Amino acid sequence: MTARLLLLLALALGGGAAAAQEVASAPGAILRGLDKVSGATEDIEIAAGESMAFGRLIVSLTDCRYPAADPSANAYAHLTITDRAAGTVEFDGWMIASSPALSALDDPRYDVWLLRCKSS
């Protein structure tokens, strides 16, 4: 699973050259949440190491990384999303801003995706 994820990250960041790129960690991330029932969206600003509530979900950010040479380029974040009502982990892994479908939350009511890393 880890090798597959690293390959997906390398491909999403531009292939072989991106795999050799240096990355930097940001102090936080900006996510977008969608309630599919009401159609309401909400931007979620979260710091690394913190958790935020979105509906019945708890979103936790471990790290947000971006190419050091180009901070406005693609970002990827390690998230854990827990359904507090069911007590189950719905998502645990890396989300890629430019390709959210590669590694997406699978929930019947909510969508959460990464927009960008949050700079200091």
Secondary structure, 3 states (H helix, E strand, C coil): CHHHHHHHHHHHCCCHHHHCCCEEEECEEEEEEEECCCCCEEEEEEECCCEEEECCEEEEEEEEEEECCCCCCCCEEEEEEEECCCCEEEEEEEEECCCHHHCCCCCCCEEEEEEEEECC
